[in-house]
Each structure stands twice: as structure tokens, then as C-alpha cells.
Amino acid sequence: MRYTPILMAQHKPASLPTVKRLPSYLHIVEAALREGKEYISGTVIADELELEPIQVRKDLAVTGIVGTPRRGFPVRELIQCINSFLRWNQQTDAVLVGAGNLGTALLGYGEFQKHGLNIVAAFDPAKQKAGTHMNGVRVYSLHQMQDRVQALGVRLAILTVPGEHAQVVSDLLIQSGIQAIWNFTNVKLKVPPHVIVQKEDLSSGYAVLSVKVGLQNAQDT
Amino acid sequence: MRYTPILMAQHKPASLPTVKRLPSYLHIVEAALREGKEYISGTVIADELELEPIQVRKDLAVTGIVGTPRRGFPVRELIQCINSFLRWNQQTDAVLVGAGNLGTALLGYGEFQKHGLNIVAAFDPAKQKAGTHMNGVRVYSLHQMQDRVQALGVRLAILTVPGEHAQVVSDLLIQSGIQAIWNFTNVKLKVPPHVIVQKEDLSSGYAVLSVKVGLQNAQDT
């Protein structure tokens, strides 16, 4: 029996918070599989993540999974449904621009590979890096970027350059056919409407941490 | 005139999504200040971030800022209110454990310093790193961690070790007096109730990107 990700098929995406929570559900369900479990209940997942069970059930419903009363969700099918909804069972080629510390950290982040992200080339302005390999990925000079991106037919770029170069590099990438940018810089990129930008912003997490630590200190005094 | 962050003073925190959005508001208001503007409207901020104006006004209200009809929010006061609410106008000392690529990237991330995060020491198991400095921060051996953390009286730790060491290092940190952990590993840490954990998870952002790229591909075909 296959569970089709119905909402995706109808081009009706789930809410952003739901999509953001799916990877944490996947972690827990994969752990359950490793422990040999066949079923997992929404309540168990909810307890683990300190969420309401109704929230978990609503979120998982977008993947098309169907639970069994009193037994919960079948573990293998649930993993397949989440991966299918997120398209993590398909391979997506990407290039990475900016092979500094953050870029190198991302090149070595095994989770991405596991989820189909295949970084096929990296680019960096530093001449001494050109021709080397970082975590198995070949680094090219920035001058070769446009030619290589076009030749590879890649549509996704991961941007880890210093902020002051972000817009220029983004423009060049889009000229070369890039249609989606995963932006790790602190710059709000200006892009044409057909280009997707997903911005990672560590200061959001830091804001939450700051407020929590502030409340903790207030309770201590 | 001072705008007191009323909700914080009453220990009634704003919602998590609100707190997460505050840094992006701050970016925009700081840019307005650099352009010499005295007031900025909620609508202008909303347009820039593709949010509803009512959402922006509700979010900003938690900081205690008061807008002026037809003129909007006073720029300087708004910056002060957001920084005060997030406690970014105060210095917070922290240690970083795991001076690999990601750790080094975080040590060099200027935004954190600007917002009061002061990393006073780094720890790494690699012997050749002990005694060196990375982006101005001294690196110590992991054996020195407990003594140094206690001596420094630091309560916040940034965790960038490989996943397999995360729980052990976290336990040692908590024994040494750490009360908040910014967790960049893929491990869900087990900690006593008094300890705060803020988990950064790149796979959430990757999930959103994957779904957006999937919709883009579906539209193209």
C-alpha cells in the first residue's frame, strides 16, 4: 500500500511551521525503526518533542500517512511518507559558493547527503583553494563559476560568501541558470520573482536563546 | 522617554515565532537609521519582509514600543526597545566547545558580538589546537573544560562537537555550572529541568527549501 503525499500532488503546500517540524518527526520515527518498532503513536512523538498530540497528528496528515486506531502510525510507511513529501527520496544537485569555515562545515554535513542533497562543486575566490577537494567536493575558482554551473545544469546554490559579496554572486548565479538559493549570508538578496531564496538566520535562534536565558536569570534573582 | 519592555518585566514572554521575527525587524530598522530616517511605519517593515502589517505591529508591541499615528515608529527608540527586549544591549559570556569548521565559523560571526555574545574560551579535543587562538578566542584542551568553565563562571555554552560526543560533553558542562546550551549538533540532549537547550537544526531550513523547490519544479512541468 502506498501513501501518496496528496497535498503536494495538488500543489497545495503545508504551512511553513508544519514543514519545519517534519524533520524532527523523521528523526524520532527513524530511531523507532532502529529499535525494531513497527508502530509509533502521535502521543509518543508529541511527548518527545514537547508538542500537543493534536499538532503532531495534523502535521503528519499533510504527508498522506494514515494511522491505525490504538496502534498509531506504521513506522516504515511514515518514514517513506515524510521523505516523499519533503522530496528527500530524490537527489537534488547543488553548488556551494564560499568554501570558508561555514561552507566547509556544510560540505561535511552528512545529514544533507542522506536527504538527497548532492553538492557537485564548490567555488571560492581564494586561488590556493582552486583544484583542491573539501570533504570530497572539488573546489573551483570563482571565475569558473558561471561556466561550471551552466555546464552542470544545476539549479540550486548554497551561498556562504561574506555578506559584501552576496548580491553580486547571487546575480551571477541567477544569470547562469540558478533558480533557488539557500542563503547563509546576512544579506536580504534581491532576486527576480522566479527565483526561490531560503534564508538561514542564526540570529533568530540566538534571539530565542537570549529571551530564554533572560527569563532564567529573572527567575534566579 | 524610555520604553520599558513591559512583557519581559512581568516574565510573560512573547510567542516563539514573534521572538524569532524580531531580529529581521531590527535589521530593517537599523538600515532605516543608517539612511537617516527618524520614523518607520509597520507597513514598510511588513512589505520588506512579506508579512501582514497587523502581524508586524502585534510583534513589535511586545517590546513596549509605541507608534505615532501616520508617522509610524520612532527609529532610535524602536532599535532600543528590540535590543532591550532581546537583552542584546547586555553582554552575555559564553564558551564554545568543538572548534571544528562550524565552531570556527561561529567564532568569527560578527553579528553575535554586536548583540552582546562574548565568547570567552573555546575547547577542542585536538591537541594541536590547544593554546592557539581562533578569531581572537583562545582554544583550550577538552581536559581543561570543567576547570575553566567553573573559574570563568560562564553559564552559556555553544555546542559544536560531533554528534557522538554531544551528550557526554553536555553532561560535563552542566556539572561545571552551565545552565544554557546552544546545541548545533543533531542530538536531542537529555538535560535536567533547570537547563535551557536551544537546538539549531539546519534540516528545518532544508525541509522548507526542498518543498519550495519541489513546487517550483511542479510548476515548470
HADDOCK unambig.tbl for C-alpha pairs under 7 A between the chains (distance, minus, plus):
assign (segid A and resid 11 and name CA) (segid B and resid 215 and name CA) 6.52 0.50 0.50
assign (segid A and resid 16 and name CA) (segid B and resid 208 and name CA) 6.96 0.50 0.50
assign (segid A and resid 19 and name CA) (segid B and resid 207 and name CA) 6.38 0.50 0.50
assign (segid A and resid 19 and name CA) (segid B and resid 208 and name CA) 6.03 0.50 0.50
assign (segid A and resid 20 and name CA) (segid B and resid 204 and name CA) 4.54 0.50 0.50
assign (segid A and resid 20 and name CA) (segid B and resid 205 and name CA) 6.77 0.50 0.50
assign (segid A and resid 20 and name CA) (segid B and resid 207 and name CA) 6.27 0.50 0.50
assign (segid A and resid 20 and name CA) (segid B and resid 208 and name CA) 6.32 0.50 0.50
assign (segid A and resid 21 and name CA) (segid B and resid 204 and name CA) 6.77 0.50 0.50
assign (segid A and resid 23 and name CA) (segid B and resid 203 and name CA) 6.35 0.50 0.50
assign (segid A and resid 23 and name CA) (segid B and resid 204 and name CA) 6.17 0.50 0.50
assign (segid A and resid 23 and name CA) (segid B and resid 207 and name CA) 6.97 0.50 0.50
assign (segid A and resid 86 and name CA) (segid B and resid 207 and name CA) 6.04 0.50 0.50
assign (segid A and resid 86 and name CA) (segid B and resid 210 and name CA) 5.89 0.50 0.50
assign (segid A and resid 86 and name CA) (segid B and resid 211 and name CA) 5.54 0.50 0.50
assign (segid A and resid 87 and name CA) (segid B and resid 210 and name CA) 6.41 0.50 0.50
assign (segid A and resid 87 and name CA) (segid B and resid 211 and name CA) 6.99 0.50 0.50
assign (segid A and resid 101 and name CA) (segid B and resid 101 and name CA) 4.87 0.50 0.50
assign (segid A and resid 101 and name CA) (segid B and resid 102 and name CA) 6.34 0.50 0.50
assign (segid A and resid 101 and name CA) (segid B and resid 104 and name CA) 6.40 0.50 0.50
assign (segid A and resid 101 and name CA) (segid B and resid 105 and name CA) 5.02 0.50 0.50
assign (segid A and resid 102 and name CA) (segid B and resid 101 and name CA) 6.35 0.50 0.50
assign (segid A and resid 102 and name CA) (segid B and resid 102 and name CA) 5.64 0.50 0.50
assign (segid A and resid 102 and name CA) (segid B and resid 105 and name CA) 5.22 0.50 0.50
assign (segid A and resid 104 and name CA) (segid B and resid 101 and name CA) 6.43 0.50 0.50
assign (segid A and resid 105 and name CA) (segid B and resid 101 and name CA) 5.03 0.50 0.50
assign (segid A and resid 105 and name CA) (segid B and resid 102 and name CA) 5.21 0.50 0.50
assign (segid A and resid 180 and name CA) (segid B and resid 213 and name CA) 6.98 0.50 0.50
assign (segid A and resid 198 and name CA) (segid B and resid 209 and name CA) 6.01 0.50 0.50
assign (segid A and resid 200 and name CA) (segid B and resid 205 and name CA) 6.76 0.50 0.50
assign (segid A and resid 203 and name CA) (segid B and resid 23 and name CA) 6.36 0.50 0.50
assign (segid A and resid 204 and name CA) (segid B and resid 20 and name CA) 4.57 0.50 0.50
assign (segid A and resid 204 and name CA) (segid B and resid 21 and name CA) 6.79 0.50 0.50
assign (segid A and resid 204 and name CA) (segid B and resid 23 and name CA) 6.16 0.50 0.50
assign (segid A and resid 205 and name CA) (segid B and resid 20 and name CA) 6.79 0.50 0.50
assign (segid A and resid 205 and name CA) (segid B and resid 200 and name CA) 6.77 0.50 0.50
assign (segid A and resid 207 and name CA) (segid B and resid 19 and name CA) 6.38 0.50 0.50
assign (segid A and resid 207 and name CA) (segid B and resid 20 and name CA) 6.28 0.50 0.50
assign (segid A and resid 207 and name CA) (segid B and resid 23 and name CA) 6.97 0.50 0.50
assign (segid A and resid 207 and name CA) (segid B and resid 86 and name CA) 6.04 0.50 0.50
assign (segid A and resid 208 and name CA) (segid B and resid 16 and name CA) 6.96 0.50 0.50
assign (segid A and resid 208 and name CA) (segid B and resid 19 and name CA) 6.02 0.50 0.50
assign (segid A and resid 208 and name CA) (segid B and resid 20 and name CA) 6.31 0.50 0.50
assign (segid A and resid 209 and name CA) (segid B and resid 198 and name CA) 6.02 0.50 0.50
assign (segid A and resid 210 and name CA) (segid B and resid 86 and name CA) 5.89 0.50 0.50
assign (segid A and resid 210 and name CA) (segid B and resid 87 and name CA) 6.40 0.50 0.50
assign (segid A and resid 211 and name CA) (segid B and resid 86 and name CA) 5.54 0.50 0.50
assign (segid A and resid 211 and name CA) (segid B and resid 87 and name CA) 6.98 0.50 0.50
assign (segid A and resid 213 and name CA) (segid B and resid 180 and name CA) 6.99 0.50 0.50
assign (segid A and resid 215 and name CA) (segid B and resid 11 and name CA) 6.51 0.50 0.50
